[in-house]
Amino acid sequence: MKKRIITVSGVEVAIASRHEQDYICLTDMLKAKDGDFFISDWLCNRNTVEFLGIWESIYNPDFNYGEFATIKSQAGLNSYKLSVKEWTEKTRAIGLYATTGRYGGTYAHMGAAKAKSQK
């Protein structure tokens, strides 16, 4: 996976290329935000889950709608937590991915036109 760095408002943000697609590092972007906020919190928001489901339904022919319906029905409940890894494994999502390790992070797909061309 190749990475390059861009600077946005003084914050370095990684752009990773994976399967000839560009993904932006959400983890780097969160470093610039004050307060405690985690991607898992964002991923449990019903509006976020609905948005991701719509994106995947447009650009991912292998999206698992059955699992998506289950996740969507639970999203927003205080007791529900979901990681990027769980999201991608359960739904076969391609718009997000997470890596572990020293330079790990959560990445989001940057360009709809590129994703659509993969169909």
DSSP file (Angstrom, degrees, kcal/mol; ACC not computed):
  #  RESIDUE AA STRUCTURE BP1 BP2  ACC     N-H-->O    O-->H-N    N-H-->O    O-->H-N    TCO  KAPPA ALPHA  PHI   PSI    X-CA   Y-CA   Z-CA
    1    1 A M              0   0    0      0, 0.0     2,-0.3     0, 0.0    17,-0.2   0.000 360.0 360.0 360.0 120.7    0.0    0.0    0.0
    2    2 A K  E     -A   17   0A   0     15,-0.8    15,-3.0     2,-0.0     2,-0.4  -0.659 360.0-165.9 -87.5 142.5    1.5    3.3   -1.1
    3    3 A K  E     -A   16   0A   0     -2,-0.3     2,-0.3    13,-0.2    13,-0.2  -0.962  11.1-179.0-128.1 147.0    1.0    6.4    1.0
    4    4 A R  E     -A   15   0A   0     11,-2.5    11,-3.2    -2,-0.4     2,-0.4  -0.937  22.3-127.5-135.1 162.6    1.5   10.1    0.4
    5    5 A I  E     -A   14   0A   0     -2,-0.3     2,-0.3     9,-0.2     9,-0.2  -0.909  18.6-174.7-116.8 135.6    0.9   13.0    2.8
    6    6 A I  E     -A   13   0A   0      7,-2.7     7,-3.2    -2,-0.4     2,-0.5  -0.891  21.3-132.4-118.2 157.7   -1.1   16.1    2.3
    7    7 A T  E     -A   12   0A   0     -2,-0.3     2,-0.5     5,-0.2     5,-0.2  -0.955  21.6-177.2-114.3 124.0   -1.3   19.1    4.7
    8    8 A V  E >  S-A   11   0A   0      3,-2.9     3,-1.9    -2,-0.5    -2,-0.0  -0.971  74.5 -23.2-122.7 115.7   -4.8   20.5    5.5
    9    9 A S  T 3  S-     0   0    0     -2,-0.5    -1,-0.1     1,-0.3     3,-0.1   0.878 129.0 -49.1  49.9  42.7   -4.9   23.5    7.8
   10   10 A G  T 3  S+     0   0    0      1,-0.2     2,-0.5    -3,-0.0    -1,-0.3   0.478 115.9 115.7  80.8   3.4   -1.5   22.6    9.2
   11   11 A V  E <   -A    8   0A   0     -3,-1.9    -3,-2.9     2,-0.0     2,-0.4  -0.911  63.8-131.4-109.9 129.4   -2.4   18.9    9.8
   12   12 A E  E     -A    7   0A   0     -2,-0.5     2,-0.4    -5,-0.2    -5,-0.2  -0.661  27.2-174.2 -79.3 128.1   -0.7   16.1    8.0
   13   13 A V  E     -A    6   0A   0     -7,-3.2    -7,-2.7    -2,-0.4     2,-0.2  -0.989  17.9-131.7-127.4 128.4   -3.2   13.6    6.5
   14   14 A A  E     -A    5   0A   0     -2,-0.4    11,-2.3    -9,-0.2     2,-0.5  -0.538  11.2-160.1 -80.8 143.3   -2.2   10.4    4.8
   15   15 A I  E     -AB   4  24A   0    -11,-3.2   -11,-2.5    -2,-0.2     2,-0.4  -0.995  14.7-163.5-118.4 121.9   -3.6    9.3    1.5
   16   16 A A  E     -AB   3  23A   0      7,-2.9     7,-2.6    -2,-0.5     2,-0.5  -0.862  11.9-144.0-110.1 141.5   -3.3    5.6    0.8
   17   17 A S  E     +AB   2  22A   0    -15,-3.0   -15,-0.8    -2,-0.4     2,-0.4  -0.913  26.2 168.5-102.8 127.0   -3.6    3.8   -2.5
   18   18 A R  E >   - B   0  21A   0      3,-2.5     3,-1.2    -2,-0.5    -2,-0.0  -0.982  69.8  -8.5-141.8 124.4   -5.2    0.4   -2.3
   19   19 A H  T 3  S-     0   0    0     -2,-0.4     3,-0.1     1,-0.3    -1,-0.1   0.890 129.1 -57.9  53.4  41.9   -6.3   -1.7   -5.3
   20   20 A E  T 3  S+     0   0    0      1,-0.2     2,-0.3    -3,-0.0    -1,-0.3   0.734 116.9 114.0  62.1  25.6   -5.7    1.4   -7.4
   21   21 A Q  E <   -B   18   0A   0     -3,-1.2    -3,-2.5    94,-0.0     2,-0.4  -0.921  64.8-124.5-123.2 150.2   -8.1    3.5   -5.3
   22   22 A D  E     -B   17   0A   0     -2,-0.3    88,-2.7    -5,-0.2    89,-0.5  -0.814  25.5-176.2 -99.0 136.0   -7.4    6.5   -3.1
   23   23 A Y  E     -BC  16 109A   0     -7,-2.6    -7,-2.9    -2,-0.4     2,-0.3  -0.989  16.4-140.7-129.8 137.5   -8.4    6.5    0.6
   24   24 A I  E     -BC  15 108A   0     84,-2.7    84,-2.4    -2,-0.4     2,-0.8  -0.782  25.5-113.4-100.1 143.5   -8.0    9.3    3.1
   25   25 A C  E  >  - C   0 107A   0    -11,-2.3     4,-1.4    -2,-0.3    82,-0.3  -0.647  26.2-174.4 -81.8 107.6   -7.0    8.7    6.7
   26   26 A L  H  > S+     0   0    0     80,-2.4     4,-2.1    -2,-0.8    -1,-0.2   0.836  84.1  61.9 -67.3 -33.2   -9.8    9.5    9.0
   27   27 A T  H  > S+     0   0    0     79,-1.2     4,-1.0     1,-0.2    -1,-0.2   0.912 103.6  48.2 -60.1 -44.2   -7.6    8.9   12.0
   28   28 A D  H  > S+     0   0    0     78,-0.2     4,-0.5     1,-0.2     3,-0.5   0.891 109.7  53.0 -63.4 -39.2   -5.2   11.7   10.9
   29   29 A M  H >< S+     0   0    0     -4,-1.4     3,-1.0     1,-0.2     4,-0.3   0.870 104.3  55.8 -65.2 -36.0   -8.2   14.0   10.4
   30   30 A L  H >< S+     0   0    0     -4,-2.1     3,-1.3     1,-0.2    -1,-0.2   0.757  92.1  71.7 -68.8 -24.2   -9.5   13.3   14.0
   31   31 A K  H 3< S+     0   0    0     -4,-1.0    -1,-0.2    -3,-0.5    -2,-0.2   0.812  95.9  53.1 -59.9 -28.4   -6.1   14.4   15.4
   32   32 A A  T << S+     0   0    0     -3,-1.0     2,-0.4    -4,-0.5    -1,-0.3   0.615  92.2  91.9 -82.5 -13.2   -7.0   17.9   14.5
   33   33 A K  S <  S-     0   0    0     -3,-1.3     2,-0.2    -4,-0.3     4,-0.1  -0.662  75.2-129.5 -87.8 135.6  -10.3   17.8   16.3
   34   34 A D        +     0   0    0     -2,-0.4    -2,-0.1     2,-0.1     2,-0.1  -0.527  69.0  25.1 -77.9 149.2  -10.6   18.9   19.9
   35   35 A G  S    S-     0   0    0     -2,-0.2     2,-0.7     2,-0.0    -2,-0.1  -0.204 101.7 -49.7  92.0 176.9  -12.2   16.6   22.4
   36   36 A D        +     0   0    0     -2,-0.1     2,-0.3     2,-0.0    -2,-0.1  -0.806  65.1 149.1 -94.8 118.3  -12.8   12.8   22.6
   37   37 A F        -     0   0    0     -2,-0.7     2,-0.4    -4,-0.1    -4,-0.1  -0.972  21.1-167.9-149.1 132.7  -14.2   11.4   19.4
   38   38 A F    >>  -     0   0    0     -2,-0.3     4,-1.7     1,-0.1     3,-0.8  -0.915  31.1-124.7-124.5 150.2  -13.7    7.9   18.0
   39   39 A I  H 3> S+     0   0    0     -2,-0.4     4,-2.5     1,-0.3     5,-0.2   0.842 111.8  61.4 -61.4 -33.5  -14.5    6.5   14.6
   40   40 A S  H 3> S+     0   0    0      1,-0.2     4,-0.7     2,-0.2    42,-0.4   0.859 103.1  51.0 -62.9 -33.0  -16.4    3.7   16.4
   41   41 A D  H X4 S+     0   0    0     -3,-0.8     3,-0.7     2,-0.2     4,-0.4   0.923 111.1  47.6 -66.1 -44.1  -18.8    6.4   17.9
   42   42 A W  H >< S+     0   0    0     -4,-1.7     3,-1.1     1,-0.2     6,-0.2   0.873 108.4  55.4 -62.7 -38.3  -19.3    7.9   14.4
   43   43 A L  H 3< S+     0   0    0     -4,-2.5    -1,-0.2     1,-0.3    -2,-0.2   0.656 101.8  57.5 -73.1 -16.0  -20.0    4.4   13.0
   44   44 A C  T << S+     0   0    0     -3,-0.7    32,-1.9    -4,-0.7     2,-0.3   0.512  80.9 107.2 -90.4  -5.6  -22.8    3.8   15.5
   45   45 A N  S <> S-     0   0    0     -3,-1.1     4,-2.3    -4,-0.4     5,-0.2  -0.594  70.6-138.9 -74.6 129.9  -24.7    6.8   14.4
   46   46 A R  H  > S+     0   0    0     -2,-0.3     4,-2.5     1,-0.2     5,-0.2   0.880 102.0  52.7 -58.4 -41.4  -27.8    5.8   12.4
   47   47 A N  H  > S+     0   0    0      2,-0.2     4,-2.4     1,-0.2    -1,-0.2   0.897 109.6  49.3 -63.2 -39.7  -27.3    8.6    9.9
   48   48 A T  H  > S+     0   0    0     -6,-0.2     4,-2.9     2,-0.2     5,-0.2   0.934 111.0  49.2 -63.4 -46.7  -23.7    7.5    9.2
   49   49 A V  H  X S+     0   0    0     -4,-2.3     4,-2.4     1,-0.2    -2,-0.2   0.903 111.5  49.6 -61.4 -42.1  -24.7    3.9    8.8
   50   50 A E  H  X S+     0   0    0     -4,-2.5     4,-2.2     2,-0.2    -1,-0.2   0.920 111.7  48.7 -63.4 -43.1  -27.5    4.9    6.3
   51   51 A F  H  X S+     0   0    0     -4,-2.4     4,-2.6     2,-0.2    -2,-0.2   0.944 112.5  47.5 -60.7 -48.6  -25.0    7.1    4.3
   52   52 A L  H  X S+     0   0    0     -4,-2.9     4,-2.7     1,-0.2    -1,-0.2   0.889 110.9  52.6 -61.5 -38.9  -22.5    4.3    4.2
   53   53 A G  H  X S+     0   0    0     -4,-2.4     4,-2.3    -5,-0.2    -1,-0.2   0.902 110.0  47.5 -63.3 -41.5  -25.2    1.8    3.1
   54   54 A I  H  X S+     0   0    0     -4,-2.2     4,-1.5     2,-0.2    -2,-0.2   0.933 112.6  49.4 -64.8 -45.7  -26.3    4.1    0.3
   55   55 A W  H  X S+     0   0    0     -4,-2.6     4,-2.3     1,-0.2     3,-0.4   0.941 113.4  46.3 -58.5 -48.2  -22.7    4.6   -0.9
   56   56 A E  H  X S+     0   0    0     -4,-2.7     4,-2.4     1,-0.2     7,-0.3   0.878 108.0  56.0 -63.7 -38.0  -22.0    0.9   -0.8
   57   57 A S  H  < S+     0   0    0     -4,-2.3    -1,-0.2    -5,-0.2    -2,-0.2   0.814 113.2  42.3 -65.5 -28.1  -25.3    0.1   -2.6
   58   58 A I  H  < S+     0   0    0     -4,-1.5    -2,-0.2    -3,-0.4    -1,-0.2   0.887 129.1  24.1 -81.4 -42.0  -24.2    2.4   -5.5
   59   59 A Y  H  < S+     0   0    0     -4,-2.3    -2,-0.2    -5,-0.2    -3,-0.2   0.444 111.6  65.7-109.7  -1.8  -20.6    1.4   -5.8
   60   60 A N    ><  -     0   0    0     -4,-2.4     3,-1.6    -5,-0.2    -1,-0.2  -0.870  47.8-176.1-129.5 100.2  -20.3   -2.1   -4.4
   61   61 A P  T 3  S+     0   0    0      0, 0.0    -1,-0.1     0, 0.0    -4,-0.1   0.673  88.3  55.4 -67.6 -15.3  -22.0   -5.0   -6.2
   62   62 A D  T 3  S+     0   0    0     30,-0.2    -5,-0.1    -6,-0.1    -6,-0.0   0.259  75.8 137.8 -99.6  11.3  -21.0   -7.4   -3.5
   63   63 A F    <   -     0   0    0     -3,-1.6     2,-1.1    -7,-0.3    29,-0.2  -0.334  55.8-129.3 -62.2 135.9  -22.5   -5.4   -0.6
   64   64 A N     >  -     0   0    0     27,-2.8     4,-1.9     1,-0.2     5,-0.1  -0.746  26.8-179.4 -91.7  96.8  -24.3   -7.6    1.9
   65   65 A Y  H  > S+     0   0    0     -2,-1.1     4,-2.4     1,-0.2    -1,-0.2   0.814  77.0  59.8 -68.0 -31.9  -27.8   -6.0    2.3
   66   66 A G  H  > S+     0   0    0      2,-0.2     4,-1.5     1,-0.2    -1,-0.2   0.944 109.8  40.9 -62.1 -49.0  -29.0   -8.6    4.9
   67   67 A E  H  > S+     0   0    0     23,-0.2     4,-2.5     1,-0.2    -1,-0.2   0.873 112.4  56.8 -66.2 -36.8  -26.2   -7.7    7.3
   68   68 A F  H  X S+     0   0    0     -4,-1.9     4,-3.1     1,-0.2     5,-0.2   0.921 104.4  52.1 -59.9 -43.6  -26.6   -4.0    6.5
   69   69 A A  H  X S+     0   0    0     -4,-2.4     4,-1.9     1,-0.2    -1,-0.2   0.888 110.2  49.0 -60.3 -40.0  -30.3   -4.2    7.5
   70   70 A T  H  X S+     0   0    0     -4,-1.5     4,-1.0     2,-0.2    -1,-0.2   0.933 113.7  45.4 -64.9 -46.4  -29.4   -5.8   10.8
   71   71 A I  H >X S+     0   0    0     -4,-2.5     4,-1.9     1,-0.2     3,-0.7   0.924 111.9  52.3 -62.7 -45.0  -26.7   -3.2   11.6
   72   72 A K  H 3< S+     0   0    0     -4,-3.1    -1,-0.2     1,-0.3    -2,-0.2   0.869 105.3  55.0 -61.1 -37.9  -29.1   -0.3   10.5
   73   73 A S  H 3< S+     0   0    0     -4,-1.9    -1,-0.3    -5,-0.2    -2,-0.2   0.772 115.8  38.4 -68.3 -24.1  -31.8   -1.6   12.9
   74   74 A Q  H X< S+     0   0    0     -4,-1.0     3,-1.9    -3,-0.7     6,-0.2   0.647  88.9 111.7 -99.3 -18.6  -29.4   -1.4   15.8
   75   75 A A  T 3< S+     0   0    0     -4,-1.9   -30,-0.2     1,-0.2     3,-0.1  -0.274  77.2  28.3 -59.5 139.1  -27.5    1.7   14.9
   76   76 A G  T 3  S+     0   0    0    -32,-1.9    -1,-0.2     1,-0.4     2,-0.2   0.181  86.8 125.1  95.0 -17.0  -28.2    4.6   17.3
   77   77 A L    X   -     0   0    0     -3,-1.9     3,-1.5     1,-0.1    -1,-0.4  -0.537  66.5-128.9 -73.6 141.8  -28.9    2.4   20.3
   78   78 A N  T 3  S+     0   0    0      1,-0.3    -1,-0.1    -2,-0.2    -2,-0.0   0.819 107.3  51.8 -60.0 -31.1  -26.8    3.3   23.3
   79   79 A S  T 3  S+     0   0    0     -5,-0.1     2,-0.5     2,-0.0    -1,-0.3   0.513  90.3  96.9 -85.6  -4.1  -25.8   -0.4   23.7
   80   80 A Y    <   +     0   0    0     -3,-1.5     2,-0.4    -6,-0.2    -4,-0.2  -0.752  45.4 174.3 -97.0 128.4  -24.7   -0.9   20.1
   81   81 A K        -     0   0    0     -2,-0.5     2,-0.4    -6,-0.1   -40,-0.1  -0.970   3.9-177.4-127.0 145.5  -21.0   -0.6   19.1
   82   82 A L        -     0   0    0    -42,-0.4     2,-0.2    -2,-0.4   -39,-0.2  -0.990  10.6-153.3-145.4 131.0  -19.5   -1.3   15.7
   83   83 A S     >  -     0   0    0     -2,-0.4     4,-2.6     1,-0.1     5,-0.1  -0.608  31.3-113.9 -98.0 164.1  -15.9   -1.2   14.5
   84   84 A V  H  > S+     0   0    0     -2,-0.2     4,-2.8     2,-0.2     5,-0.2   0.899 119.1  54.7 -61.4 -40.5  -14.7   -0.6   11.0
   85   85 A K  H  > S+     0   0    0      1,-0.2     4,-2.4     2,-0.2     5,-0.2   0.925 109.7  45.7 -60.0 -45.4  -13.4   -4.2   10.9
   86   86 A E  H  > S+     0   0    0      2,-0.2     4,-2.8     1,-0.2     5,-0.3   0.918 112.3  52.0 -63.3 -43.1  -16.9   -5.5   11.9
   87   87 A W  H  X S+     0   0    0     -4,-2.6     4,-2.2     1,-0.2     6,-0.5   0.941 113.7  42.5 -57.8 -49.5  -18.6   -3.3    9.3
   88   88 A T  H  X S+     0   0    0     -4,-2.8     4,-1.4     1,-0.2     5,-0.4   0.880 117.0  46.7 -69.7 -37.4  -16.4   -4.4    6.5
   89   89 A E  H  < S+     0   0    0     -4,-2.4    -2,-0.2    -5,-0.2    -1,-0.2   0.929 116.9  42.2 -69.6 -44.1  -16.5   -8.1    7.4
   90   90 A K  H  < S+     0   0    0     -4,-2.8   -23,-0.2    -5,-0.2    -2,-0.2   0.883 129.0  26.6 -71.7 -38.8  -20.2   -8.3    7.9
   91   91 A T  H  < S-     0   0    0     -4,-2.2   -27,-2.8    -5,-0.3    -1,-0.2   0.531  96.9-124.9-103.0  -7.3  -21.3   -6.2    4.9
   92   92 A R     <  -     0   0    0     -4,-1.4    -4,-0.2    -5,-0.3    -3,-0.2   0.865  47.5-178.5  59.9  37.9  -18.3   -6.8    2.6
   93   93 A A        -     0   0    0     -6,-0.5    -1,-0.2    -5,-0.4   -40,-0.0  -0.326  27.0-174.1 -69.2 148.5  -18.0   -3.0    2.4
   94   94 A I  S    S+     0   0    0     -3,-0.1    -1,-0.1     3,-0.0    -6,-0.0   0.443  70.6  77.6-118.4  -7.9  -15.3   -1.3    0.3
   95   95 A G  S    S+     0   0    0    -43,-0.1    14,-2.9    13,-0.1     2,-0.3   0.711 100.1  33.3 -79.6 -21.2  -15.7    2.3    1.2
   96   96 A L  E     +D  108   0A   0     12,-0.2     2,-0.3   -12,-0.1    12,-0.2  -0.948  61.7 169.7-130.2 151.1  -13.9    2.0    4.6
   97   97 A Y  E     -D  107   0A   0     10,-1.9    10,-3.2    -2,-0.3     2,-0.4  -0.971  16.3-148.1-154.9 156.6  -11.0   -0.1    5.8
   98   98 A A  E     -D  106   0A   0     -2,-0.3     2,-0.3     8,-0.2     8,-0.2  -0.953   6.2-164.5-126.9 145.3   -8.8   -0.1    8.9
   99   99 A T  E     -D  105   0A   0      6,-2.7     6,-0.9    -2,-0.4     2,-0.2  -0.909  11.3-144.2-123.1 155.0   -5.2   -1.1    9.5
  100  100 A T        +     0   0    0     -2,-0.3     3,-0.3     4,-0.2     2,-0.2  -0.644  50.1  57.8-111.8 171.8   -3.4   -1.9   12.7
  101  101 A G  S >  S-     0   0    0     -2,-0.2     3,-1.7     1,-0.2    -2,-0.1  -0.472 100.6 -40.0 104.4-175.7    0.1   -1.2   13.9
  102  102 A R  T 3  S+     0   0    0      1,-0.3    -1,-0.2    -2,-0.2     0, 0.0   0.855 141.4  30.6 -57.6 -40.6    2.3    1.9   14.4
  103  103 A Y  T 3  S+     0   0    0     -3,-0.3    -1,-0.3     2,-0.0    -2,-0.1   0.051  96.7 127.0-108.2  24.7    1.1    3.6   11.2
  104  104 A G    <   +     0   0    0     -3,-1.7     2,-0.3    -6,-0.0    -4,-0.2  -0.117  24.0 138.2 -74.6 175.3   -2.4    2.1   11.2
  105  105 A G  E     - D   0  99A   0     -6,-0.9    -6,-2.7   -78,-0.1     2,-0.5  -0.966  51.9 -75.1 169.1-178.7   -5.6    4.0   11.0
  106  106 A T  E     - D   0  98A   0     -2,-0.3   -80,-2.4    -8,-0.2   -79,-1.2  -0.915  43.6-164.6-107.9 132.5   -9.0    4.1    9.5
  107  107 A Y  E     -CD  25  97A   0    -10,-3.2   -10,-1.9    -2,-0.5     2,-0.4  -0.903   7.1-157.4-121.8 144.5   -9.3    5.1    5.8
  108  108 A A  E     -CD  24  96A   0    -84,-2.4   -84,-2.7    -2,-0.4   -12,-0.2  -0.948  32.5-101.2-121.4 142.2  -12.3    6.2    3.7
  109  109 A H  E     -C   23   0A   0    -14,-2.9   -86,-0.3    -2,-0.4     3,-0.1  -0.309  29.7-159.8 -60.3 139.9  -12.6    6.0    0.0
  110  110 A M        +     0   0    0    -88,-2.7     2,-0.5     1,-0.2   -87,-0.1   0.755  64.9  44.8 -97.6 -27.3  -12.0    9.4   -1.7
  111  111 A G     >  -     0   0    0    -89,-0.5     4,-1.8     1,-0.1    -1,-0.2  -0.935  47.1-168.0-134.2 118.9  -13.6    9.2   -5.1
  112  112 A A  H  > S+     0   0    0     -2,-0.5     4,-2.7     1,-0.2     5,-0.2   0.862  92.7  58.7 -65.0 -36.1  -16.9    7.9   -6.2
  113  113 A A  H  > S+     0   0    0      1,-0.2     4,-1.5     2,-0.2    -1,-0.2   0.905 107.2  46.7 -63.6 -39.8  -16.0    8.0   -9.9
  114  114 A K  H  > S+     0   0    0      2,-0.2     4,-0.6     1,-0.2    -1,-0.2   0.910 112.3  50.2 -66.9 -41.3  -13.1    5.7   -9.3
  115  115 A A  H >< S+     0   0    0     -4,-1.8     3,-1.3     1,-0.2     4,-0.4   0.917 108.6  52.3 -63.5 -41.8  -15.2    3.3   -7.3
  116  116 A K  H >< S+     0   0    0     -4,-2.7     3,-1.4     1,-0.3    -1,-0.2   0.850 101.8  59.8 -63.8 -33.7  -17.9    3.2   -9.9
  117  117 A S  H 3< S+     0   0    0     -4,-1.5    -1,-0.3     1,-0.3    -2,-0.2   0.682  94.7  65.8 -69.5 -14.9  -15.3    2.3  -12.6
  118  118 A Q  T <<        0   0    0     -3,-1.3    -1,-0.3    -4,-0.6    -2,-0.2   0.687 360.0 360.0 -77.6 -18.1  -14.5   -0.8  -10.6
  119  119 A K    <         0   0    0     -3,-1.4    -1,-0.2    -4,-0.4    -2,-0.1   0.498 360.0 360.0 -60.8 360.0  -18.0   -2.3  -11.2
